[in-house]
Amino acid sequence: MNLTTKELMALEDQLENEQVLVKKYREFANKCQDGQLKAKCNQIADKHQQHFNTLMGYLQ
């Protein structure tokens, strides 16, 4: 599948957004003292990592 320049730019932007969210939620998890909150932050980070991986699949 060939993507247009506009589509590639949008995909790149979304990949960057997903990377930022993964990083932020991992940092939040590392700072959490509460086990449930830590687990939730890691769960959210995992979900954004899945989004990132799905988007990367469009480039392969």
C-alpha distance matrix in Angstrom:
0.0 3.8 6.4 9.9 12.9 14.4 11.7 11.8 15.5 15.8 13.9 16.3 19.2 18.6 18.3 21.6 23.1 22.4 23.9 26.9 27.5 27.4 29.9 32.1 32.4 33.2 35.8 37.2 37.4 39.2 41.8 42.5 45.8 45.2 43.5 41.9 40.5 39.2 37.5 35.9 34.6 33.1 31.6 29.9 28.8 27.2 25.4 23.9 23.0 21.1 19.2 18.5 17.3 15.0 13.5 13.3 11.3 8.3 8.9 9.3
3.8 0.0 3.8 6.7 9.6 11.6 9.6 9.6 13.2 14.1 12.9 14.8 17.8 17.9 17.8 20.7 22.5 22.4 23.7 26.5 27.5 27.7 29.8 32.1 32.8 33.6 35.9 37.5 38.0 39.7 42.1 43.0 46.5 46.1 44.7 43.2 41.4 40.2 38.8 37.1 35.5 34.2 32.9 31.0 29.6 28.5 26.7 24.8 24.0 22.6 20.4 19.2 18.6 16.6 14.3 14.0 12.9 9.6 9.2 10.5
6.4 3.8 0.0 3.8 6.6 8.0 5.8 6.2 9.7 10.5 9.7 11.8 14.4 14.7 15.2 17.8 19.5 19.8 21.3 23.7 24.8 25.4 27.5 29.4 30.3 31.4 33.6 35.0 35.8 37.6 39.7 40.7 44.2 43.9 42.7 41.1 39.2 38.1 36.9 35.0 33.2 32.2 31.1 28.8 27.5 26.8 24.8 22.6 22.3 21.1 18.5 17.3 17.4 15.4 12.6 12.9 12.6 9.0 8.7 11.3
9.9 6.7 3.8 0.0 3.8 5.3 5.1 6.2 8.6 9.9 10.4 12.2 14.2 15.3 16.3 18.4 19.9 20.9 22.4 24.4 25.7 26.8 28.6 30.3 31.6 32.9 34.7 36.1 37.3 39.0 40.8 42.0 45.6 45.4 44.5 42.9 40.7 39.7 38.8 36.7 34.8 34.1 33.1 30.5 29.3 29.0 26.9 24.4 24.4 23.6 20.7 19.5 20.1 18.3 15.1 15.6 15.9 12.3 11.8 14.6
12.9 9.6 6.6 3.8 0.0 3.8 5.4 5.1 6.2 8.6 9.8 10.4 12.3 14.2 15.2 16.5 18.4 19.9 21.0 22.7 24.5 25.7 27.1 28.8 30.4 31.7 33.1 34.7 36.2 37.7 39.4 40.8 44.5 44.5 43.8 42.4 40.0 38.9 38.4 36.3 34.1 33.6 32.9 30.2 28.7 28.8 27.0 24.1 24.1 23.9 20.9 19.2 20.3 19.1 15.5 15.8 17.0 13.7 12.4 15.6
14.4 11.6 8.0 5.3 3.8 0.0 3.8 5.4 5.1 6.2 8.6 9.9 10.7 12.4 14.2 15.5 16.7 18.4 20.1 21.4 22.8 24.5 26.0 27.2 28.8 30.5 31.9 33.1 34.7 36.5 37.9 39.1 42.9 42.7 42.2 40.6 38.1 37.3 36.8 34.5 32.3 32.2 31.4 28.4 27.3 27.7 25.5 22.6 23.2 23.0 19.6 18.5 20.1 18.6 15.0 16.1 17.4 14.1 13.7 17.3
11.7 9.6 5.8 5.1 5.4 3.8 0.0 3.8 5.4 5.1 6.1 8.5 9.9 10.5 12.1 14.2 15.3 16.4 18.3 20.0 21.1 22.4 24.4 25.8 26.9 28.5 30.3 31.4 32.7 34.6 36.3 37.3 41.0 40.6 39.9 38.2 35.9 35.1 34.3 32.0 30.1 29.7 28.6 25.9 24.8 24.8 22.6 19.9 20.4 19.8 16.5 15.5 16.9 15.0 11.6 13.0 14.0 10.6 10.8 14.3
11.8 9.6 6.2 6.2 5.1 5.4 3.8 0.0 3.8 5.4 5.0 6.1 8.6 9.8 10.3 12.3 14.2 15.2 16.4 18.4 20.0 21.0 22.6 24.4 25.8 27.0 28.6 30.2 31.5 33.0 34.9 36.2 39.8 39.8 39.0 37.6 35.3 34.1 33.4 31.5 29.3 28.6 28.0 25.4 23.7 23.8 22.1 19.2 19.1 18.9 15.9 14.2 15.4 14.3 10.6 11.0 12.6 9.6 8.6 12.2
15.5 13.2 9.7 8.6 6.2 5.1 5.4 3.8 0.0 3.8 5.4 5.0 6.2 8.6 9.8 10.7 12.4 14.3 15.4 16.7 18.6 20.1 21.3 22.8 24.6 26.0 27.2 28.7 30.4 31.9 33.4 34.8 38.6 38.7 38.2 36.9 34.3 33.3 33.0 30.9 28.5 28.2 27.8 24.9 23.3 23.9 22.3 19.0 19.4 19.8 16.6 14.8 16.7 16.1 12.3 12.9 15.2 12.7 11.7 15.4
15.8 14.1 10.5 9.9 8.6 6.2 5.1 5.4 3.8 0.0 3.8 5.4 5.1 6.2 8.6 9.9 10.6 12.3 14.3 15.5 16.6 18.5 20.1 21.2 22.6 24.5 25.9 27.0 28.6 30.4 31.9 32.9 36.6 36.5 36.0 34.4 31.9 31.1 30.7 28.4 26.1 26.1 25.4 22.3 21.2 21.8 19.7 16.6 17.5 17.7 14.2 13.1 15.4 14.3 10.6 12.4 14.5 12.0 12.2 15.9
13.9 12.9 9.7 10.4 9.8 8.6 6.1 5.0 5.4 3.8 0.0 3.8 5.4 5.1 6.1 8.6 9.8 10.5 12.3 14.3 15.3 16.5 18.4 20.0 21.1 22.5 24.4 25.7 26.8 28.7 30.5 31.5 35.2 35.0 34.2 32.7 30.4 29.4 28.6 26.6 24.4 23.9 23.2 20.4 19.0 19.2 17.3 14.4 14.7 14.6 11.4 9.9 11.8 10.8 7.1 8.6 10.8 8.7 8.9 12.6
16.3 14.8 11.8 12.2 10.4 9.9 8.5 6.1 5.0 5.4 3.8 0.0 3.8 5.5 5.1 6.3 8.7 9.9 10.6 12.5 14.4 15.5 16.7 18.5 20.2 21.3 22.8 24.5 25.9 27.3 29.0 30.5 34.2 34.4 33.8 32.7 30.2 28.9 28.6 26.8 24.2 23.6 23.5 20.7 18.8 19.4 18.1 14.7 14.7 15.5 12.7 10.3 12.5 12.6 9.0 9.2 12.3 10.9 9.8 13.4
19.2 17.8 14.4 14.2 12.3 10.7 9.9 8.6 6.2 5.1 5.4 3.8 0.0 3.8 5.5 5.2 6.3 8.7 10.0 10.8 12.5 14.5 15.6 16.7 18.6 20.2 21.3 22.6 24.5 26.0 27.4 28.8 32.5 32.7 32.4 31.2 28.4 27.4 27.4 25.3 22.6 22.7 22.6 19.4 17.8 19.0 17.6 14.0 14.8 16.0 12.9 11.0 14.1 14.1 10.7 11.9 15.0 13.6 13.3 16.9
18.6 17.9 14.7 15.3 14.2 12.4 10.5 9.8 8.6 6.2 5.1 5.5 3.8 0.0 3.8 5.3 4.9 6.1 8.6 9.8 10.5 12.3 14.2 15.3 16.5 18.3 19.9 20.9 22.4 24.4 25.8 26.8 30.5 30.4 29.8 28.4 25.8 25.0 24.6 22.4 20.0 19.9 19.4 16.3 15.0 16.0 14.1 10.7 11.9 12.7 9.3 8.1 11.4 11.1 8.1 10.2 13.0 12.1 12.7 16.0
18.3 17.8 15.2 16.3 15.2 14.2 12.1 10.3 9.8 8.6 6.1 5.1 5.5 3.8 0.0 3.8 5.4 5.1 6.2 8.7 10.0 10.6 12.4 14.3 15.5 16.6 18.5 20.0 21.1 22.7 24.6 25.9 29.5 29.6 28.8 27.7 25.3 23.9 23.5 21.8 19.3 18.6 18.4 15.8 13.7 14.3 13.2 9.8 9.7 11.0 8.4 5.8 8.8 9.7 6.8 7.6 11.1 11.0 10.9 13.8
21.6 20.7 17.8 18.4 16.5 15.5 14.2 12.3 10.7 9.9 8.6 6.3 5.2 5.3 3.8 0.0 3.8 5.5 5.1 6.3 8.7 10.0 10.7 12.3 14.4 15.5 16.6 18.4 20.0 21.3 22.9 24.5 28.2 28.7 28.3 27.5 24.8 23.3 23.5 21.9 18.9 18.6 19.1 16.2 13.9 15.4 14.8 11.0 11.3 13.5 11.2 8.6 11.8 13.2 10.6 11.0 14.7 14.6 14.0 17.0
23.1 22.5 19.5 19.9 18.4 16.7 15.3 14.2 12.4 10.6 9.8 8.7 6.3 4.9 5.4 3.8 0.0 3.8 5.4 5.2 6.3 8.7 10.0 10.6 12.4 14.3 15.4 16.5 18.3 20.1 21.3 22.5 26.3 26.4 26.3 25.1 22.2 21.3 21.5 19.4 16.5 16.8 17.1 13.8 12.1 14.1 13.0 9.2 10.7 12.8 10.2 8.8 12.6 13.5 11.3 12.8 16.1 16.0 16.3 19.2
22.4 22.4 19.8 20.9 19.9 18.4 16.4 15.2 14.3 12.3 10.5 9.9 8.7 6.1 5.1 5.5 3.8 0.0 3.8 5.4 5.1 6.2 8.6 9.9 10.6 12.3 14.2 15.3 16.4 18.4 20.1 21.0 24.7 24.6 24.0 22.8 20.2 19.0 18.8 16.9 14.2 14.0 13.9 11.0 9.1 10.5 9.5 5.7 7.0 9.1 7.0 5.7 9.5 10.7 9.4 10.9 13.9 14.6 15.3 17.7
23.9 23.7 21.3 22.4 21.0 20.1 18.3 16.4 15.4 14.3 12.3 10.6 10.0 8.6 6.2 5.1 5.4 3.8 0.0 3.8 5.5 5.2 6.2 8.6 10.1 10.7 12.3 14.3 15.4 16.6 18.6 20.1 23.8 24.2 23.6 23.0 20.5 18.7 18.8 17.6 14.5 13.8 14.7 12.2 9.3 10.9 11.3 7.7 7.4 10.5 9.5 7.0 10.1 12.5 11.3 11.5 14.9 16.0 15.9 18.0
26.9 26.5 23.7 24.4 22.7 21.4 20.0 18.4 16.7 15.5 14.3 12.5 10.8 9.8 8.7 6.3 5.2 5.4 3.8 0.0 3.8 5.5 5.2 6.1 8.6 9.9 10.6 12.2 14.2 15.4 16.7 18.4 22.1 22.8 22.7 22.2 19.2 17.7 18.5 17.0 13.6 13.8 15.1 12.3 9.8 12.5 12.7 9.3 10.1 13.3 12.1 10.4 13.7 15.7 14.4 15.0 18.4 19.3 19.2 21.6
27.5 27.5 24.8 25.7 24.5 22.8 21.1 20.0 18.6 16.6 15.3 14.4 12.5 10.5 10.0 8.7 6.3 5.1 5.5 3.8 0.0 3.8 5.4 5.1 6.1 8.4 9.8 10.4 12.1 14.1 15.4 16.3 20.1 20.2 20.0 19.0 16.1 15.0 15.5 13.6 10.4 11.0 11.9 8.7 6.8 9.9 9.8 6.7 8.6 11.6 10.5 10.0 13.3 15.0 14.3 15.6 18.6 19.6 20.2 22.4
27.4 27.7 25.4 26.8 25.7 24.5 22.4 21.0 20.1 18.5 16.5 15.5 14.5 12.3 10.6 10.0 8.7 6.2 5.2 5.5 3.8 0.0 3.8 5.6 5.4 6.1 8.6 9.9 10.5 12.3 14.4 15.4 19.0 19.2 18.5 17.9 15.4 13.5 13.7 12.6 9.4 8.7 10.0 7.8 4.6 7.2 8.4 5.8 6.2 9.7 9.9 9.0 11.6 14.0 14.0 14.6 17.5 19.2 19.7 21.3
29.9 29.8 27.5 28.6 27.1 26.0 24.4 22.6 21.3 20.1 18.4 16.7 15.6 14.2 12.4 10.7 10.0 8.6 6.2 5.2 5.4 3.8 0.0 3.8 5.6 5.2 6.2 8.6 9.9 10.6 12.5 14.4 18.0 19.0 18.7 18.8 16.0 13.8 14.8 14.3 10.6 10.2 12.6 10.7 7.5 10.4 12.1 9.6 9.5 13.3 13.4 11.9 14.4 17.2 16.8 17.0 20.1 21.8 21.7 23.4
32.1 32.1 29.4 30.3 28.8 27.2 25.8 24.4 22.8 21.2 20.0 18.5 16.7 15.3 14.3 12.3 10.6 9.9 8.6 6.1 5.1 5.6 3.8 0.0 3.8 5.5 5.1 6.1 8.6 9.9 10.7 12.3 16.1 16.9 17.3 17.1 13.9 12.4 14.0 12.9 9.1 10.1 12.4 10.1 8.0 11.6 12.8 10.6 11.7 15.2 15.0 14.2 17.1 19.3 18.9 19.7 22.7 24.1 24.4 26.3
32.4 32.8 30.3 31.6 30.4 28.8 26.9 25.8 24.6 22.6 21.1 20.2 18.6 16.5 15.5 14.4 12.4 10.6 10.1 8.6 6.1 5.4 5.6 3.8 0.0 3.8 5.3 4.9 6.0 8.6 9.8 10.4 14.1 14.3 14.2 13.7 10.7 9.1 10.3 9.1 5.4 6.5 8.8 6.9 5.3 9.0 10.4 9.2 10.6 13.6 14.0 14.0 16.5 18.6 19.0 19.9 22.5 24.3 25.0 26.6
33.2 33.6 31.4 32.9 31.7 30.5 28.5 27.0 26.0 24.5 22.5 21.3 20.2 18.3 16.6 15.5 14.3 12.3 10.7 9.9 8.4 6.1 5.2 5.5 3.8 0.0 3.8 5.4 5.0 6.2 8.7 10.0 13.4 14.2 13.6 14.0 11.6 8.9 10.1 10.3 6.8 6.1 9.4 8.9 6.2 9.0 11.6 10.7 10.7 14.0 15.2 14.7 16.5 19.2 19.8 20.1 22.7 24.9 25.2 26.4
35.8 35.9 33.6 34.7 33.1 31.9 30.3 28.6 27.2 25.9 24.4 22.8 21.3 19.9 18.5 16.6 15.4 14.2 12.3 10.6 9.8 8.6 6.2 5.1 5.3 3.8 0.0 3.8 5.4 5.1 6.4 8.8 12.3 13.9 14.3 15.1 12.3 9.8 12.2 12.4 8.8 9.3 12.7 11.8 9.6 12.7 15.0 13.7 14.0 17.5 18.3 17.5 19.7 22.4 22.6 22.8 25.7 27.6 27.7 29.2
37.2 37.5 35.0 36.1 34.7 33.1 31.4 30.2 28.7 27.0 25.7 24.5 22.6 20.9 20.0 18.4 16.5 15.3 14.3 12.2 10.4 9.9 8.6 6.1 4.9 5.4 3.8 0.0 3.8 5.5 5.2 6.2 10.0 11.0 11.9 12.3 9.0 7.5 10.3 10.0 6.6 8.5 11.5 10.6 9.6 13.0 14.8 14.0 15.2 18.2 18.9 18.8 21.2 23.4 23.8 24.6 27.2 29.0 29.6 31.2
37.4 38.0 35.8 37.3 36.2 34.7 32.7 31.5 30.4 28.6 26.8 25.9 24.5 22.4 21.1 20.0 18.3 16.4 15.4 14.2 12.1 10.5 9.9 8.6 6.0 5.0 5.4 3.8 0.0 3.8 5.4 5.2 8.5 9.2 9.0 9.8 7.3 4.5 7.2 8.0 5.2 6.0 9.5 9.8 8.9 11.5 13.9 14.0 14.6 17.4 18.8 18.9 20.7 23.0 24.0 24.6 26.9 29.1 29.8 31.0
39.2 39.7 37.6 39.0 37.7 36.5 34.6 33.0 31.9 30.4 28.7 27.3 26.0 24.4 22.7 21.3 20.1 18.4 16.6 15.4 14.1 12.3 10.6 9.9 8.6 6.2 5.1 5.5 3.8 0.0 3.8 5.7 8.3 10.4 10.4 12.4 10.3 7.2 10.0 11.6 9.0 9.0 12.7 13.2 11.7 14.0 16.8 16.6 16.6 19.7 21.2 20.8 22.4 25.2 25.9 26.1 28.6 30.9 31.2 32.2
41.8 42.1 39.7 40.8 39.4 37.9 36.3 34.9 33.4 31.9 30.5 29.0 27.4 25.8 24.6 22.9 21.3 20.1 18.6 16.7 15.4 14.4 12.5 10.7 9.8 8.7 6.4 5.2 5.4 3.8 0.0 3.8 6.5 9.2 10.7 12.5 10.0 8.0 11.6 12.6 10.2 11.4 14.9 14.9 13.9 16.7 19.1 18.7 19.3 22.4 23.5 23.3 25.2 27.8 28.4 28.8 31.4 33.5 33.8 35.1
42.5 43.0 40.7 42.0 40.8 39.1 37.3 36.2 34.8 32.9 31.5 30.5 28.8 26.8 25.9 24.5 22.5 21.0 20.1 18.4 16.3 15.4 14.4 12.3 10.4 10.0 8.8 6.2 5.2 5.7 3.8 0.0 3.8 5.5 7.3 9.0 6.7 5.4 9.2 10.2 8.8 10.5 13.4 13.9 13.9 16.4 18.5 18.8 19.7 22.4 23.6 23.9 25.8 28.1 29.0 29.7 32.1 34.2 34.9 36.2
45.8 46.5 44.2 45.6 44.5 42.9 41.0 39.8 38.6 36.6 35.2 34.2 32.5 30.5 29.5 28.2 26.3 24.7 23.8 22.1 20.1 19.0 18.0 16.1 14.1 13.4 12.3 10.0 8.5 8.3 6.5 3.8 0.0 3.8 6.3 9.0 7.9 7.2 10.5 12.2 11.7 13.1 15.8 16.9 17.1 19.2 21.4 22.1 22.9 25.3 26.9 27.3 28.9 31.2 32.3 33.0 35.2 37.5 38.3 39.3
45.2 46.1 43.9 45.4 44.5 42.7 40.6 39.8 38.7 36.5 35.0 34.4 32.7 30.4 29.6 28.7 26.4 24.6 24.2 22.8 20.2 19.2 19.0 16.9 14.3 14.2 13.9 11.0 9.2 10.4 9.2 5.5 3.8 0.0 3.8 5.6 5.4 6.1 8.7 10.1 10.7 12.4 14.2 15.5 16.5 18.3 20.2 21.4 22.5 24.5 26.0 27.0 28.5 30.4 31.8 32.9 34.8 37.0 38.1 39.2
43.5 44.7 42.7 44.5 43.8 42.2 39.9 39.0 38.2 36.0 34.2 33.8 32.4 29.8 28.8 28.3 26.3 24.0 23.6 22.7 20.0 18.5 18.7 17.3 14.2 13.6 14.3 11.9 9.0 10.4 10.7 7.3 6.3 3.8 0.0 3.8 5.5 5.0 6.1 8.6 9.9 10.6 12.2 14.3 15.3 16.3 18.4 20.1 20.8 22.5 24.5 25.6 26.7 28.6 30.3 31.2 32.8 35.3 36.6 37.3
41.9 43.2 41.1 42.9 42.4 40.6 38.2 37.6 36.9 34.4 32.7 32.7 31.2 28.4 27.7 27.5 25.1 22.8 23.0 22.2 19.0 17.9 18.8 17.1 13.7 14.0 15.1 12.3 9.8 12.4 12.5 9.0 9.0 5.6 3.8 0.0 3.8 5.4 5.1 6.2 8.7 9.9 10.4 12.3 14.2 15.2 16.5 18.6 19.8 21.0 22.8 24.4 25.6 27.0 28.9 30.2 31.6 33.9 35.5 36.3
40.5 41.4 39.2 40.7 40.0 38.1 35.9 35.3 34.3 31.9 30.4 30.2 28.4 25.8 25.3 24.8 22.2 20.2 20.5 19.2 16.1 15.4 16.0 13.9 10.7 11.6 12.3 9.0 7.3 10.3 10.0 6.7 7.9 5.4 5.5 3.8 0.0 3.8 5.4 5.0 6.2 8.6 9.7 10.6 12.3 14.1 15.3 16.7 18.3 20.0 21.2 22.6 24.3 25.8 27.2 28.6 30.4 32.4 33.8 35.0
39.2 40.2 38.1 39.7 38.9 37.3 35.1 34.1 33.3 31.1 29.4 28.9 27.4 25.0 23.9 23.3 21.3 19.0 18.7 17.7 15.0 13.5 13.8 12.4 9.1 8.9 9.8 7.5 4.5 7.2 8.0 5.4 7.2 6.1 5.0 5.4 3.8 0.0 3.8 5.5 5.2 6.3 8.6 10.0 10.6 12.3 14.4 15.6 16.4 18.5 20.2 21.0 22.4 24.4 25.9 26.8 28.7 31.0 32.1 33.1
37.5 38.8 36.9 38.8 38.4 36.8 34.3 33.4 33.0 30.7 28.6 28.6 27.4 24.6 23.5 23.5 21.5 18.8 18.8 18.5 15.5 13.7 14.8 14.0 10.3 10.1 12.2 10.3 7.2 10.0 11.6 9.2 10.5 8.7 6.1 5.1 5.4 3.8 0.0 3.8 5.5 5.1 6.1 8.7 9.8 10.4 12.4 14.4 15.1 16.5 18.5 19.8 20.8 22.5 24.4 25.5 26.9 29.4 30.8 31.5
35.9 37.1 35.0 36.7 36.3 34.5 32.0 31.5 30.9 28.4 26.6 26.8 25.3 22.4 21.8 21.9 19.4 16.9 17.6 17.0 13.6 12.6 14.3 12.9 9.1 10.3 12.4 10.0 8.0 11.6 12.6 10.2 12.2 10.1 8.6 6.2 5.0 5.5 3.8 0.0 3.8 5.4 4.9 6.2 8.6 9.7 10.6 12.5 14.1 15.3 16.7 18.4 19.9 21.2 22.8 24.4 25.8 27.9 29.6 30.7
34.6 35.5 33.2 34.8 34.1 32.3 30.1 29.3 28.5 26.1 24.4 24.2 22.6 20.0 19.3 18.9 16.5 14.2 14.5 13.6 10.4 9.4 10.6 9.1 5.4 6.8 8.8 6.6 5.2 9.0 10.2 8.8 11.7 10.7 9.9 8.7 6.2 5.2 5.5 3.8 0.0 3.8 5.4 5.2 6.2 8.6 9.9 10.7 12.3 14.3 15.4 16.5 18.3 20.0 21.2 22.5 24.5 26.5 27.7 29.0
33.1 34.2 32.2 34.1 33.6 32.2 29.7 28.6 28.2 26.1 23.9 23.6 22.7 19.9 18.6 18.6 16.8 14.0 13.8 13.8 11.0 8.7 10.2 10.1 6.5 6.1 9.3 8.5 6.0 9.0 11.4 10.5 13.1 12.4 10.6 9.9 8.6 6.3 5.1 5.4 3.8 0.0 3.8 5.4 4.9 6.1 8.6 9.9 10.3 12.3 14.2 15.0 16.2 18.3 19.9 20.7 22.4 24.9 26.0 26.9
31.6 32.9 31.1 33.1 32.9 31.4 28.6 28.0 27.8 25.4 23.2 23.5 22.6 19.4 18.4 19.1 17.1 13.9 14.7 15.1 11.9 10.0 12.6 12.4 8.8 9.4 12.7 11.5 9.5 12.7 14.9 13.4 15.8 14.2 12.2 10.4 9.7 8.6 6.1 4.9 5.4 3.8 0.0 3.8 5.4 5.1 6.3 8.8 9.8 10.7 12.6 14.3 15.3 16.7 18.6 20.0 21.2 23.5 25.2 26.0
29.9 31.0 28.8 30.5 30.2 28.4 25.9 25.4 24.9 22.3 20.4 20.7 19.4 16.3 15.8 16.2 13.8 11.0 12.2 12.3 8.7 7.8 10.7 10.1 6.9 8.9 11.8 10.6 9.8 13.2 14.9 13.9 16.9 15.5 14.3 12.3 10.6 10.0 8.7 6.2 5.2 5.4 3.8 0.0 3.8 5.4 5.1 6.4 8.6 9.9 10.7 12.5 14.3 15.4 16.8 18.5 20.1 22.0 23.6 25.0
28.8 29.6 27.5 29.3 28.7 27.3 24.8 23.7 23.3 21.2 19.0 18.8 17.8 15.0 13.7 13.9 12.1 9.1 9.3 9.8 6.8 4.6 7.5 8.0 5.3 6.2 9.6 9.6 8.9 11.7 13.9 13.9 17.1 16.5 15.3 14.2 12.3 10.6 9.8 8.6 6.2 4.9 5.4 3.8 0.0 3.8 5.4 5.2 6.2 8.7 9.8 10.5 12.3 14.2 15.3 16.4 18.4 20.5 21.6 22.9
27.2 28.5 26.8 29.0 28.8 27.7 24.8 23.8 23.9 21.8 19.2 19.4 19.0 16.0 14.3 15.4 14.1 10.5 10.9 12.5 9.9 7.2 10.4 11.6 9.0 9.0 12.7 13.0 11.5 14.0 16.7 16.4 19.2 18.3 16.3 15.2 14.1 12.3 10.4 9.7 8.6 6.1 5.1 5.4 3.8 0.0 3.8 5.5 4.9 6.2 8.7 9.7 10.4 12.3 14.3 15.1 16.5 19.0 20.4 21.2
25.4 26.7 24.8 26.9 27.0 25.5 22.6 22.1 22.3 19.7 17.3 18.1 17.6 14.1 13.2 14.8 13.0 9.5 11.3 12.7 9.8 8.4 12.1 12.8 10.4 11.6 15.0 14.8 13.9 16.8 19.1 18.5 21.4 20.2 18.4 16.5 15.3 14.4 12.4 10.6 9.9 8.6 6.3 5.1 5.4 3.8 0.0 3.8 5.4 5.1 6.4 8.7 9.9 10.6 12.5 14.3 15.4 17.4 19.4 20.4
23.9 24.8 22.6 24.4 24.1 22.6 19.9 19.2 19.0 16.6 14.4 14.7 14.0 10.7 9.8 11.0 9.2 5.7 7.7 9.3 6.7 5.8 9.6 10.6 9.2 10.7 13.7 14.0 14.0 16.6 18.7 18.8 22.1 21.4 20.1 18.6 16.7 15.6 14.4 12.5 10.7 9.9 8.8 6.4 5.2 5.5 3.8 0.0 3.8 5.3 4.9 6.2 8.6 9.7 10.5 12.3 14.2 15.8 17.3 18.9
23.0 24.0 22.3 24.4 24.1 23.2 20.4 19.1 19.4 17.5 14.7 14.7 14.8 11.9 9.7 11.3 10.7 7.0 7.4 10.1 8.6 6.2 9.5 11.7 10.6 10.7 14.0 15.2 14.6 16.6 19.3 19.7 22.9 22.5 20.8 19.8 18.3 16.4 15.1 14.1 12.3 10.3 9.8 8.6 6.2 4.9 5.4 3.8 0.0 3.8 5.4 5.0 6.1 8.6 9.8 10.4 12.4 14.7 15.8 16.8
21.1 22.6 21.1 23.6 23.9 23.0 19.8 18.9 19.8 17.7 14.6 15.5 16.0 12.7 11.0 13.5 12.8 9.1 10.5 13.3 11.6 9.7 13.3 15.2 13.6 14.0 17.5 18.2 17.4 19.7 22.4 22.4 25.3 24.5 22.5 21.0 20.0 18.5 16.5 15.3 14.3 12.3 10.7 9.9 8.7 6.2 5.1 5.3 3.8 0.0 3.8 5.4 5.0 6.1 8.6 9.8 10.6 13.0 14.8 15.6
19.2 20.4 18.5 20.7 20.9 19.6 16.5 15.9 16.6 14.2 11.4 12.7 12.9 9.3 8.4 11.2 10.2 7.0 9.5 12.1 10.5 9.9 13.4 15.0 14.0 15.2 18.3 18.9 18.8 21.2 23.5 23.6 26.9 26.0 24.5 22.8 21.2 20.2 18.5 16.7 15.4 14.2 12.6 10.7 9.8 8.7 6.4 4.9 5.4 3.8 0.0 3.8 5.5 5.1 6.2 8.6 9.9 11.3 13.3 14.9
18.5 19.2 17.3 19.5 19.2 18.5 15.5 14.2 14.8 13.1 9.9 10.3 11.0 8.1 5.8 8.6 8.8 5.7 7.0 10.4 10.0 9.0 11.9 14.2 14.0 14.7 17.5 18.8 18.9 20.8 23.3 23.9 27.3 27.0 25.6 24.4 22.6 21.0 19.8 18.4 16.5 15.0 14.3 12.5 10.5 9.7 8.7 6.2 5.0 5.4 3.8 0.0 3.8 5.5 5.2 6.1 8.7 10.3 11.3 12.9
17.3 18.6 17.4 20.1 20.3 20.1 16.9 15.4 16.7 15.4 11.8 12.5 14.1 11.4 8.8 11.8 12.6 9.5 10.1 13.7 13.3 11.6 14.4 17.1 16.5 16.5 19.7 21.2 20.7 22.4 25.2 25.8 28.9 28.5 26.7 25.6 24.3 22.4 20.8 19.9 18.3 16.2 15.3 14.3 12.3 10.4 9.9 8.6 6.1 5.0 5.5 3.8 0.0 3.8 5.5 5.0 6.3 9.1 10.2 10.8
15.0 16.6 15.4 18.3 19.1 18.6 15.0 14.3 16.1 14.3 10.8 12.6 14.1 11.1 9.7 13.2 13.5 10.7 12.5 15.7 15.0 14.0 17.2 19.3 18.6 19.2 22.4 23.4 23.0 25.2 27.8 28.1 31.2 30.4 28.6 27.0 25.8 24.4 22.5 21.2 20.0 18.3 16.7 15.4 14.2 12.3 10.6 9.7 8.6 6.1 5.1 5.5 3.8 0.0 3.8 5.4 5.1 7.1 9.5 10.4
13.5 14.3 12.6 15.1 15.5 15.0 11.6 10.6 12.3 10.6 7.1 9.0 10.7 8.1 6.8 10.6 11.3 9.4 11.3 14.4 14.3 14.0 16.8 18.9 19.0 19.8 22.6 23.8 24.0 25.9 28.4 29.0 32.3 31.8 30.3 28.9 27.2 25.9 24.4 22.8 21.2 19.9 18.6 16.8 15.3 14.3 12.5 10.5 9.8 8.6 6.2 5.2 5.5 3.8 0.0 3.8 5.2 5.4 7.3 9.5
13.3 14.0 12.9 15.6 15.8 16.1 13.0 11.0 12.9 12.4 8.6 9.2 11.9 10.2 7.6 11.0 12.8 10.9 11.5 15.0 15.6 14.6 17.0 19.7 19.9 20.1 22.8 24.6 24.6 26.1 28.8 29.7 33.0 32.9 31.2 30.2 28.6 26.8 25.5 24.4 22.5 20.7 20.0 18.5 16.4 15.1 14.3 12.3 10.4 9.8 8.6 6.1 5.0 5.4 3.8 0.0 3.8 5.3 5.3 6.9
11.3 12.9 12.6 15.9 17.0 17.4 14.0 12.6 15.2 14.5 10.8 12.3 15.0 13.0 11.1 14.7 16.1 13.9 14.9 18.4 18.6 17.5 20.1 22.7 22.5 22.7 25.7 27.2 26.9 28.6 31.4 32.1 35.2 34.8 32.8 31.6 30.4 28.7 26.9 25.8 24.5 22.4 21.2 20.1 18.4 16.5 15.4 14.2 12.4 10.6 9.9 8.7 6.3 5.1 5.2 3.8 0.0 3.8 5.3 5.3
8.3 9.6 9.0 12.3 13.7 14.1 10.6 9.6 12.7 12.0 8.7 10.9 13.6 12.1 11.0 14.6 16.0 14.6 16.0 19.3 19.6 19.2 21.8 24.1 24.3 24.9 27.6 29.0 29.1 30.9 33.5 34.2 37.5 37.0 35.3 33.9 32.4 31.0 29.4 27.9 26.5 24.9 23.5 22.0 20.5 19.0 17.4 15.8 14.7 13.0 11.3 10.3 9.1 7.1 5.4 5.3 3.8 0.0 3.8 5.6
8.9 9.2 8.7 11.8 12.4 13.7 10.8 8.6 11.7 12.2 8.9 9.8 13.3 12.7 10.9 14.0 16.3 15.3 15.9 19.2 20.2 19.7 21.7 24.4 25.0 25.2 27.7 29.6 29.8 31.2 33.8 34.9 38.3 38.1 36.6 35.5 33.8 32.1 30.8 29.6 27.7 26.0 25.2 23.6 21.6 20.4 19.4 17.3 15.8 14.8 13.3 11.3 10.2 9.5 7.3 5.3 5.3 3.8 0.0 3.8
9.3 10.5 11.3 14.6 15.6 17.3 14.3 12.2 15.4 15.9 12.6 13.4 16.9 16.0 13.8 17.0 19.2 17.7 18.0 21.6 22.4 21.3 23.4 26.3 26.6 26.4 29.2 31.2 31.0 32.2 35.1 36.2 39.3 39.2 37.3 36.3 35.0 33.1 31.5 30.7 29.0 26.9 26.0 25.0 22.9 21.2 20.4 18.9 16.8 15.6 14.9 12.9 10.8 10.4 9.5 6.9 5.3 5.6 3.8 0.0
